[in-house]
Amino acid sequence: MNAPAQPVSSAAADPGDAPAPAEPGPSGASQDEARFVAWLRQVAPYIHAFRGKTFVVAAPGELIEAGRLNALVQDLSLLHAMGMRIVVVHGSRPQVNEQLRLRGVDAHYAQGLRITDPVALECAKEASGEIRLDLEAAFSQGLPNTPMAHAAVRVVSGNLVTARPVGIVGGVDYQHTGLVRKIDVQTVRFALESGAVVLLSPLGYSPTGEAFNLSLEDVATSTAIALDADKLVLLTEAGGVFDADGSLRREISEAEAKALLDAGTLAEDTAFTLRHALRACEGGVARAHVIPFGLDGSVLLELFQHDGVGTMLVEETLEALREAGSDDVGGLIALLRPLEEDGTLVRRDRALIEREIANFTVIEHDGVIFGCAALYAYPEEGIGEMAALAVNPLVQGRGDGERLLQRIEQRARAAGLKRLFVLTTRTMHWFLKRGFVVASVDVLPTQRRGLYNWQRKSLVLIKHL
Ligand SMILES: CC(C)(COP(=O)(O)OP(=O)(O)OC[C@H]1O[C@@H](n2cnc3c(N)ncnc32)[C@H](O)[C@@H]1OP(=O)(O)O)[C@@H](O)C(=O)NCCC(=O)NCCS
């Protein structure tokens, strides 16, 4: 995140851990308390946006091996408590290899895919059985003074994945290695609707009663597609897609992902993960996230911070600049209220915003409104007002204000207007830098002049389009 005012991570520490008693702020709350409240309010839009949404989370065997299972379960339980529907798919690659090692048997691969002979299948069953029990135990925790207190999460699993054999490919018989054929969507949905977390293992069963060893990524991706999930979260060691200079790509479109895969420059494991993320998006999953399992709380950081900590693959560019619709009223109020309360903007009540919603242009990021501006046209006088320009403090300084202004100017020109004015008390220099000049109240259209608030003493700035 781009130097947010109060990053989520800074407040992730228990406010009670603060070393010295904090000074009370003007509102009577201590600084720590005020920070805590501000932080909680910041994540509220995401909680609202994600409630009832379905997330499929892929936890590889390496995550379990690295001792990260408990922390992940705590974070998923929190999401579950906030009303998100969670499907967890676990992997077992290192655990299967360990089982094979204990039996003194080598692991066999062809084209990067395990050849599951009868011994390897036994190992896969044992590994999955153990991990499943560990996961169920972790979700069952409820000790006081832990994040799991009162969690009471029910976990449902079962024969929910139908598999088919990979078969003989290029002369290699993959034996009990399989591919997902079908997910029992009805049962998974039923379990999610009843409030349970659904747990899937990388094993599937064929109508002939055989078990097949599947890849975690195949199960997770197929499940996300079958459920039409809102998000697929792939936790990996690399934790994202990186440019050649090592910088993390926070957001990539399907087209960019295809280009990266075609270029063949990505590390093998990153390309493998990205191919699955891409398949999920192409299959209708709204977002696929690749995030690092080594970072504590990475799922929370990815979901509740604007930029997250990994790479998000989206169907099209994520920050949509678009005209507002009636569904945006709540988001607009959440954005505007603090600025109205500190006097930066004039107060607009809900009814007014509802009535004038068509005047607004918004910037939306993953279901949350981060910026807005409104155009009020006075066509007879060839002039328009840009009002309620606001960008969430978390993402200011990245050009969103500028983009909103450009869109409002476009809309004004399209409506045949020749001039655009704003009334401002605090943002004069921002507008001056963007081609506005100071004008007198006389330039306002007649109707608007009558409503000018002489006490507020707003400056009138005008721009010729
Ligand atoms: C004004 C506002 C919409 C700009 O949004 P933004 O997304 O940060 O804008 P941009 O990224 O396009 O521009 C950022 C630049 O504007 C500058 N800026 C931000 N607020 C400013 C202000 N009040 N006065 C002068 N410059 C300002 C920043 O310092 C930055 O300058 P830089 O590019 O030289 O670093 C945003 O600061 C905001 O919401 N402010 C509160 C509401 C408000 O004042 N609205 C206008 C009511 S008329």
The ligand as an SDF file (V2000), in Angstrom:
LIG
                    3D

 48 50  0  0  0  0  0  0  0  0999 V2000
   -8.4390   16.9500   -3.8870 C   0  0  0  0  0  0  0  0  0  0  0  0
   -8.4140   15.4580   -4.0290 C   0  0  0  0  0  0  0  0  0  0  0  0
   -9.7120   15.0060   -4.6820 C   0  0  0  0  0  0  0  0  0  0  0  0
   -7.2330   15.0430   -4.9060 C   0  0  0  0  0  0  0  0  0  0  0  0
   -7.2650   13.6540   -5.0940 O   0  0  0  0  0  0  0  0  0  0  0  0
   -5.9460   12.8240   -5.4570 P   0  0  0  0  0  0  0  0  0  0  0  0
   -6.3590   11.5110   -5.9870 O   0  0  0  0  0  0  0  0  0  0  0  0
   -5.0190   12.8610   -4.3210 O   0  0  0  0  0  0  0  0  0  0  0  0
   -5.3890   13.7170   -6.6410 O   0  0  0  0  0  0  0  0  0  0  0  0
   -4.2010   13.4630   -7.6210 P   0  0  0  0  0  0  0  0  0  0  0  0
   -3.4870   12.2120   -7.2560 O   0  0  0  0  0  0  0  0  0  0  0  0
   -4.7160   13.6100   -8.9920 O   0  0  0  0  0  0  0  0  0  0  0  0
   -3.2950   14.7160   -7.2750 O   0  0  0  0  0  0  0  0  0  0  0  0
   -2.4360   14.7040   -6.1890 C   0  0  0  0  0  0  0  0  0  0  0  0
   -1.6970   16.0290   -6.0920 C   0  0  0  0  0  0  0  0  0  0  0  0
   -2.5900   17.0210   -5.5830 O   0  0  0  0  0  0  0  0  0  0  0  0
   -2.0390   17.5840   -4.4060 C   0  0  0  0  0  0  0  0  0  0  0  0
   -3.1230   17.9480   -3.4900 N   0  0  0  0  0  0  0  0  0  0  0  0
   -3.9550   17.1190   -2.8160 C   0  0  0  0  0  0  0  0  0  0  0  0
   -4.8130   17.8470   -2.0780 N   0  0  0  0  0  0  0  0  0  0  0  0
   -4.5380   19.1410   -2.3120 C   0  0  0  0  0  0  0  0  0  0  0  0
   -5.0640   20.3680   -1.8430 C   0  0  0  0  0  0  0  0  0  0  0  0
   -6.0510   20.4180   -0.9600 N   0  0  0  0  0  0  0  0  0  0  0  0
   -4.5320   21.5160   -2.2990 N   0  0  0  0  0  0  0  0  0  0  0  0
   -3.5110   21.4860   -3.1740 C   0  0  0  0  0  0  0  0  0  0  0  0
   -2.9630   20.3580   -3.6560 N   0  0  0  0  0  0  0  0  0  0  0  0
   -3.4670   19.2060   -3.2260 C   0  0  0  0  0  0  0  0  0  0  0  0
   -1.1560   16.5140   -3.8580 C   0  0  0  0  0  0  0  0  0  0  0  0
   -0.1730   17.0500   -3.0090 O   0  0  0  0  0  0  0  0  0  0  0  0
   -0.5620   15.9260   -5.1240 C   0  0  0  0  0  0  0  0  0  0  0  0
    0.4480   16.7790   -5.5880 O   0  0  0  0  0  0  0  0  0  0  0  0
    1.6840   16.2210   -6.4390 P   0  0  0  0  0  0  0  0  0  0  0  0
    1.1150   15.5580   -7.6370 O   0  0  0  0  0  0  0  0  0  0  0  0
    2.4580   17.4370   -6.7420 O   0  0  0  0  0  0  0  0  0  0  0  0
    2.3630   15.2750   -5.5110 O   0  0  0  0  0  0  0  0  0  0  0  0
   -8.2480   14.7440   -2.6750 C   0  0  0  0  0  0  0  0  0  0  0  0
   -7.1330   15.2960   -2.0340 O   0  0  0  0  0  0  0  0  0  0  0  0
   -9.4470   14.8640   -1.7690 C   0  0  0  0  0  0  0  0  0  0  0  0
  -10.3480   14.0390   -1.8030 O   0  0  0  0  0  0  0  0  0  0  0  0
   -9.4550   15.8850   -0.9000 N   0  0  0  0  0  0  0  0  0  0  0  0
  -10.5210   16.0770    0.0300 C   0  0  0  0  0  0  0  0  0  0  0  0
  -11.7850   16.5290   -0.6330 C   0  0  0  0  0  0  0  0  0  0  0  0
  -11.6260   17.8350   -1.3590 C   0  0  0  0  0  0  0  0  0  0  0  0
  -10.9140   18.7210   -0.9570 O   0  0  0  0  0  0  0  0  0  0  0  0
  -12.3410   17.9260   -2.4810 N   0  0  0  0  0  0  0  0  0  0  0  0
  -12.4030   19.1040   -3.2850 C   0  0  0  0  0  0  0  0  0  0  0  0
  -13.6360   19.8230   -2.8620 C   0  0  0  0  0  0  0  0  0  0  0  0
  -13.9010   21.1710   -3.8780 S   0  0  0  0  0  0  0  0  0  0  0  0
  1  2  1  0
  2  3  1  0
  2  4  1  0
  2 36  1  0
  4  5  1  0
  5  6  1  0
  6  7  2  0
  6  8  1  0
  6  9  1  0
  9 10  1  0
 10 11  2  0
 10 12  1  0
 10 13  1  0
 13 14  1  0
 14 15  1  0
 15 16  1  0
 15 30  1  0
 16 17  1  0
 17 18  1  0
 17 28  1  0
 18 19  1  0
 18 27  1  0
 19 20  2  0
 20 21  1  0
 21 22  1  0
 21 27  2  0
 22 23  1  0
 22 24  2  0
 24 25  1  0
 25 26  2  0
 26 27  1  0
 28 29  1  0
 28 30  1  0
 30 31  1  0
 31 32  1  0
 32 33  2  0
 32 34  1  0
 32 35  1  0
 36 37  1  0
 36 38  1  0
 38 39  2  0
 38 40  1  0
 40 41  1  0
 41 42  1  0
 42 43  1  0
 43 44  2  0
 43 45  1  0
 45 46  1  0
 46 47  1  0
 47 48  1  0
M  END
$$$$
